Amino acid sequence: MVVIKADLNYIDDILKIENESFIDPLKKEDLIYEINDNPFSNFLLLKNDENKIVGYYNFWITFDSATIYRIAIKKSERNKGFARFLLQYGEKMLKEKGVEFLTLEVRTSNTSAINLYKSFGFQIITLKEHYYENGEDAYYMMKGLI
């Protein structure tokens, strides 16, 4: 496995994973913004041993904190430890940049993601009611990195 910085050569792979992973997927122009124009965005891709994109991890760094914006694994490649690998890689990178804490929002119905985040030491801080477009609630989770 290798992690690379995202670029527009992979936009179709990213878009496919995005569309199969989220109820409210980002549009192509939103992903282009995250890859090319958002000054806070760090968009990483994970390639498997066959050099194929199997997932991505997009987080925003603002001063001493970071927020996981998107993390997704190709449907056919889930439950193989790729999300865990990306979280570990990202955490190491964030610590090297002096980031003190990491936050995220996750759908309350996404128990597999919640369990993964808890296994990494994230704690539920609060419930954000009606956070998502479809009215679903989100947990706001946080983890200290120092």
KEMARFI-632988 format. One record per residue (C-alpha): residue number from 0; residue in three letters; z, x, y negated. Coordinates in steps of 0.25 Angstrom, whole numbers, plus 5000, padded with zeros to 4 digits. Layout:
N
<pt><resi>NUM</resi><resn>ALA</resn><w>Z</w><u>X</u><v>Y</v></pt>
...
END
This chain:
146
<pt><resi>0</resi><resn>MET</resn><w>5000</w><u>5000</u><v>5000</v></pt>
<pt><resi>1</resi><resn>VAL</resn><w>4997</w><u>5004</u><v>4986</v></pt>
<pt><resi>2</resi><resn>VAL</resn><w>5000</w><u>4998</u><v>4972</v></pt>
<pt><resi>3</resi><resn>ILE</resn><w>4990</w><u>5000</u><v>4961</v></pt>
<pt><resi>4</resi><resn>LYS</resn><w>4989</w><u>4995</u><v>4947</v></pt>
<pt><resi>5</resi><resn>ALA</resn><w>4981</w><u>4982</u><v>4946</v></pt>
<pt><resi>6</resi><resn>ASP</resn><w>4967</w><u>4982</u><v>4940</v></pt>
<pt><resi>7</resi><resn>LEU</resn><w>4956</w><u>4972</u><v>4938</v></pt>
<pt><resi>8</resi><resn>ASN</resn><w>4949</w><u>4977</u><v>4950</v></pt>
<pt><resi>9</resi><resn>TYR</resn><w>4959</w><u>4970</u><v>4959</v></pt>
<pt><resi>10</resi><resn>ILE</resn><w>4959</w><u>4957</u><v>4950</v></pt>
<pt><resi>11</resi><resn>ASP</resn><w>4953</w><u>4948</u><v>4961</v></pt>
<pt><resi>12</resi><resn>ASP</resn><w>4963</w><u>4953</u><v>4972</v></pt>
<pt><resi>13</resi><resn>ILE</resn><w>4974</w><u>4950</u><v>4962</v></pt>
<pt><resi>14</resi><resn>LEU</resn><w>4969</w><u>4937</u><v>4959</v></pt>
<pt><resi>15</resi><resn>LYS</resn><w>4968</w><u>4933</u><v>4974</v></pt>
<pt><resi>16</resi><resn>ILE</resn><w>4982</w><u>4937</u><v>4977</v></pt>
<pt><resi>17</resi><resn>GLU</resn><w>4987</w><u>4930</u><v>4964</v></pt>
<pt><resi>18</resi><resn>ASN</resn><w>4980</w><u>4917</u><v>4968</v></pt>
<pt><resi>19</resi><resn>GLU</resn><w>4985</w><u>4917</u><v>4982</v></pt>
<pt><resi>20</resi><resn>SER</resn><w>5000</w><u>4920</u><v>4977</v></pt>
<pt><resi>21</resi><resn>PHE</resn><w>5003</w><u>4911</u><v>4966</v></pt>
<pt><resi>22</resi><resn>ILE</resn><w>5004</w><u>4897</u><v>4963</v></pt>
<pt><resi>23</resi><resn>ASP</resn><w>5000</w><u>4900</u><v>4949</v></pt>
<pt><resi>24</resi><resn>PRO</resn><w>4991</w><u>4912</u><v>4950</v></pt>
<pt><resi>25</resi><resn>LEU</resn><w>4987</w><u>4920</u><v>4938</v></pt>
<pt><resi>26</resi><resn>LYS</resn><w>4972</w><u>4919</u><v>4933</v></pt>
<pt><resi>27</resi><resn>LYS</resn><w>4963</w><u>4931</u><v>4934</v></pt>
<pt><resi>28</resi><resn>GLU</resn><w>4964</w><u>4933</u><v>4919</v></pt>
<pt><resi>29</resi><resn>ASP</resn><w>4980</w><u>4933</u><v>4920</v></pt>
<pt><resi>30</resi><resn>LEU</resn><w>4979</w><u>4944</u><v>4931</v></pt>
<pt><resi>31</resi><resn>ILE</resn><w>4969</w><u>4952</u><v>4922</v></pt>
<pt><resi>32</resi><resn>TYR</resn><w>4979</w><u>4952</u><v>4911</v></pt>
<pt><resi>33</resi><resn>GLU</resn><w>4991</w><u>4956</u><v>4920</v></pt>
<pt><resi>34</resi><resn>ILE</resn><w>4982</w><u>4968</u><v>4925</v></pt>
<pt><resi>35</resi><resn>ASN</resn><w>4976</w><u>4973</u><v>4912</v></pt>
<pt><resi>36</resi><resn>ASP</resn><w>4982</w><u>4967</u><v>4900</v></pt>
<pt><resi>37</resi><resn>ASN</resn><w>4997</w><u>4964</u><v>4902</v></pt>
<pt><resi>38</resi><resn>PRO</resn><w>5005</w><u>4976</u><v>4896</v></pt>
<pt><resi>39</resi><resn>PHE</resn><w>5017</w><u>4972</u><v>4904</v></pt>
<pt><resi>40</resi><resn>SER</resn><w>5010</w><u>4970</u><v>4918</v></pt>
<pt><resi>41</resi><resn>ASN</resn><w>5010</w><u>4979</u><v>4929</v></pt>
<pt><resi>42</resi><resn>PHE</resn><w>5001</w><u>4974</u><v>4940</v></pt>
<pt><resi>43</resi><resn>LEU</resn><w>5001</w><u>4981</u><v>4953</v></pt>
<pt><resi>44</resi><resn>LEU</resn><w>4992</w><u>4979</u><v>4966</v></pt>
<pt><resi>45</resi><resn>LEU</resn><w>4996</w><u>4982</u><v>4980</v></pt>
<pt><resi>46</resi><resn>LYS</resn><w>4985</w><u>4987</u><v>4989</v></pt>
<pt><resi>47</resi><resn>ASN</resn><w>4987</w><u>4987</u><v>5004</v></pt>
<pt><resi>48</resi><resn>ASP</resn><w>4983</w><u>4998</u><v>5014</v></pt>
<pt><resi>49</resi><resn>GLU</resn><w>4969</w><u>4992</u><v>5014</v></pt>
<pt><resi>50</resi><resn>ASN</resn><w>4968</w><u>4994</u><v>4999</v></pt>
<pt><resi>51</resi><resn>LYS</resn><w>4968</w><u>4979</u><v>4997</v></pt>
<pt><resi>52</resi><resn>ILE</resn><w>4976</w><u>4972</u><v>4986</v></pt>
<pt><resi>53</resi><resn>VAL</resn><w>4988</w><u>4964</u><v>4993</v></pt>
<pt><resi>54</resi><resn>GLY</resn><w>4997</w><u>4961</u><v>4981</v></pt>
<pt><resi>55</resi><resn>TYR</resn><w>5001</w><u>4964</u><v>4967</v></pt>
<pt><resi>56</resi><resn>TYR</resn><w>5013</w><u>4965</u><v>4958</v></pt>
<pt><resi>57</resi><resn>ASN</resn><w>5012</w><u>4962</u><v>4943</v></pt>
<pt><resi>58</resi><resn>PHE</resn><w>5025</w><u>4964</u><v>4934</v></pt>
<pt><resi>59</resi><resn>TRP</resn><w>5027</w><u>4965</u><v>4920</v></pt>
<pt><resi>60</resi><resn>ILE</resn><w>5036</w><u>4976</u><v>4913</v></pt>
<pt><resi>61</resi><resn>THR</resn><w>5043</w><u>4973</u><v>4900</v></pt>
<pt><resi>62</resi><resn>PHE</resn><w>5052</w><u>4984</u><v>4895</v></pt>
<pt><resi>63</resi><resn>ASP</resn><w>5063</w><u>4985</u><v>4906</v></pt>
<pt><resi>64</resi><resn>SER</resn><w>5060</w><u>4973</u><v>4914</v></pt>
<pt><resi>65</resi><resn>ALA</resn><w>5048</w><u>4969</u><v>4923</v></pt>
<pt><resi>66</resi><resn>THR</resn><w>5044</w><u>4955</u><v>4928</v></pt>
<pt><resi>67</resi><resn>ILE</resn><w>5036</w><u>4953</u><v>4941</v></pt>
<pt><resi>68</resi><resn>TYR</resn><w>5024</w><u>4944</u><v>4936</v></pt>
<pt><resi>69</resi><resn>ARG</resn><w>5016</w><u>4943</u><v>4949</v></pt>
<pt><resi>70</resi><resn>ILE</resn><w>5018</w><u>4949</u><v>4963</v></pt>
<pt><resi>71</resi><resn>ALA</resn><w>5008</w><u>4944</u><v>4974</v></pt>
<pt><resi>72</resi><resn>ILE</resn><w>5003</w><u>4948</u><v>4988</v></pt>
<pt><resi>73</resi><resn>LYS</resn><w>4990</w><u>4944</u><v>4994</v></pt>
<pt><resi>74</resi><resn>LYS</resn><w>4993</w><u>4932</u><v>5003</v></pt>
<pt><resi>75</resi><resn>SER</resn><w>4988</w><u>4939</u><v>5016</v></pt>
<pt><resi>76</resi><resn>GLU</resn><w>4997</w><u>4951</u><v>5013</v></pt>
<pt><resi>77</resi><resn>ARG</resn><w>5010</w><u>4944</u><v>5010</v></pt>
<pt><resi>78</resi><resn>ASN</resn><w>5023</w><u>4947</u><v>5018</v></pt>
<pt><resi>79</resi><resn>LYS</resn><w>5019</w><u>4962</u><v>5020</v></pt>
<pt><resi>80</resi><resn>GLY</resn><w>5029</w><u>4968</u><v>5010</v></pt>
<pt><resi>81</resi><resn>PHE</resn><w>5018</w><u>4969</u><v>4999</v></pt>
<pt><resi>82</resi><resn>ALA</resn><w>5026</w><u>4962</u><v>4988</v></pt>
<pt><resi>83</resi><resn>ARG</resn><w>5039</w><u>4970</u><v>4992</v></pt>
<pt><resi>84</resi><resn>PHE</resn><w>5031</w><u>4983</u><v>4991</v></pt>
<pt><resi>85</resi><resn>LEU</resn><w>5025</w><u>4978</u><v>4977</v></pt>
<pt><resi>86</resi><resn>LEU</resn><w>5039</w><u>4974</u><v>4972</v></pt>
<pt><resi>87</resi><resn>GLN</resn><w>5045</w><u>4988</u><v>4976</v></pt>
<pt><resi>88</resi><resn>TYR</resn><w>5033</w><u>4995</u><v>4970</v></pt>
<pt><resi>89</resi><resn>GLY</resn><w>5035</w><u>4988</u><v>4957</v></pt>
<pt><resi>90</resi><resn>GLU</resn><w>5050</w><u>4989</u><v>4957</v></pt>
<pt><resi>91</resi><resn>LYS</resn><w>5048</w><u>5005</u><v>4958</v></pt>
<pt><resi>92</resi><resn>MET</resn><w>5038</w><u>5005</u><v>4947</v></pt>
<pt><resi>93</resi><resn>LEU</resn><w>5047</w><u>4996</u><v>4938</v></pt>
<pt><resi>94</resi><resn>LYS</resn><w>5059</w><u>5005</u><v>4940</v></pt>
<pt><resi>95</resi><resn>GLU</resn><w>5051</w><u>5017</u><v>4936</v></pt>
<pt><resi>96</resi><resn>LYS</resn><w>5047</w><u>5010</u><v>4923</v></pt>
<pt><resi>97</resi><resn>GLY</resn><w>5061</w><u>5008</u><v>4920</v></pt>
<pt><resi>98</resi><resn>VAL</resn><w>5061</w><u>4993</u><v>4922</v></pt>
<pt><resi>99</resi><resn>GLU</resn><w>5075</w><u>4987</u><v>4924</v></pt>
<pt><resi>100</resi><resn>PHE</resn><w>5073</w><u>4974</u><v>4930</v></pt>
<pt><resi>101</resi><resn>LEU</resn><w>5062</w><u>4965</u><v>4936</v></pt>
<pt><resi>102</resi><resn>THR</resn><w>5060</w><u>4950</u><v>4935</v></pt>
<pt><resi>103</resi><resn>LEU</resn><w>5051</w><u>4939</u><v>4941</v></pt>
<pt><resi>104</resi><resn>GLU</resn><w>5049</w><u>4924</u><v>4942</v></pt>
<pt><resi>105</resi><resn>VAL</resn><w>5047</w><u>4918</u><v>4956</v></pt>
<pt><resi>106</resi><resn>ARG</resn><w>5044</w><u>4904</u><v>4961</v></pt>
<pt><resi>107</resi><resn>THR</resn><w>5057</w><u>4898</u><v>4967</v></pt>
<pt><resi>108</resi><resn>SER</resn><w>5048</w><u>4894</u><v>4979</v></pt>
<pt><resi>109</resi><resn>ASN</resn><w>5043</w><u>4908</u><v>4982</v></pt>
<pt><resi>110</resi><resn>THR</resn><w>5055</w><u>4912</u><v>4991</v></pt>
<pt><resi>111</resi><resn>SER</resn><w>5047</w><u>4923</u><v>4997</v></pt>
<pt><resi>112</resi><resn>ALA</resn><w>5046</w><u>4930</u><v>4984</v></pt>
<pt><resi>113</resi><resn>ILE</resn><w>5060</w><u>4927</u><v>4980</v></pt>
<pt><resi>114</resi><resn>ASN</resn><w>5065</w><u>4933</u><v>4993</v></pt>
<pt><resi>115</resi><resn>LEU</resn><w>5057</w><u>4945</u><v>4990</v></pt>
<pt><resi>116</resi><resn>TYR</resn><w>5062</w><u>4947</u><v>4976</v></pt>
<pt><resi>117</resi><resn>LYS</resn><w>5076</w><u>4945</u><v>4980</v></pt>
<pt><resi>118</resi><resn>SER</resn><w>5074</w><u>4956</u><v>4991</v></pt>
<pt><resi>119</resi><resn>PHE</resn><w>5070</w><u>4965</u><v>4980</v></pt>
<pt><resi>120</resi><resn>GLY</resn><w>5083</w><u>4962</u><v>4972</v></pt>
<pt><resi>121</resi><resn>PHE</resn><w>5078</w><u>4951</u><v>4962</v></pt>
<pt><resi>122</resi><resn>GLN</resn><w>5088</w><u>4941</u><v>4959</v></pt>
<pt><resi>123</resi><resn>ILE</resn><w>5085</w><u>4926</u><v>4954</v></pt>
<pt><resi>124</resi><resn>ILE</resn><w>5090</w><u>4926</u><v>4939</v></pt>
<pt><resi>125</resi><resn>THR</resn><w>5086</w><u>4912</u><v>4936</v></pt>
<pt><resi>126</resi><resn>LEU</resn><w>5077</w><u>4900</u><v>4939</v></pt>
<pt><resi>127</resi><resn>LYS</resn><w>5065</w><u>4897</u><v>4930</v></pt>
<pt><resi>128</resi><resn>GLU</resn><w>5063</w><u>4882</u><v>4931</v></pt>
<pt><resi>129</resi><resn>HIS</resn><w>5048</w><u>4877</u><v>4931</v></pt>
<pt><resi>130</resi><resn>TYR</resn><w>5044</w><u>4892</u><v>4929</v></pt>
<pt><resi>131</resi><resn>TYR</resn><w>5030</w><u>4890</u><v>4936</v></pt>
<pt><resi>132</resi><resn>GLU</resn><w>5018</w><u>4882</u><v>4931</v></pt>
<pt><resi>133</resi><resn>ASN</resn><w>5020</w><u>4872</u><v>4943</v></pt>
<pt><resi>134</resi><resn>GLY</resn><w>5035</w><u>4870</u><v>4939</v></pt>
<pt><resi>135</resi><resn>GLU</resn><w>5041</w><u>4879</u><v>4950</v></pt>
<pt><resi>136</resi><resn>ASP</resn><w>5054</w><u>4887</u><v>4946</v></pt>
<pt><resi>137</resi><resn>ALA</resn><w>5055</w><u>4902</u><v>4946</v></pt>
<pt><resi>138</resi><resn>TYR</resn><w>5066</w><u>4911</u><v>4949</v></pt>
<pt><resi>139</resi><resn>TYR</resn><w>5067</w><u>4923</u><v>4939</v></pt>
<pt><resi>140</resi><resn>MET</resn><w>5072</w><u>4935</u><v>4947</v></pt>
<pt><resi>141</resi><resn>MET</resn><w>5076</w><u>4949</u><v>4942</v></pt>
<pt><resi>142</resi><resn>LYS</resn><w>5079</w><u>4962</u><v>4948</v></pt>
<pt><resi>143</resi><resn>GLY</resn><w>5085</w><u>4974</u><v>4941</v></pt>
<pt><resi>144</resi><resn>LEU</resn><w>5078</w><u>4987</u><v>4944</v></pt>
<pt><resi>145</resi><resn>ILE</resn><w>5088</w><u>4998</u><v>4938</v></pt>
END
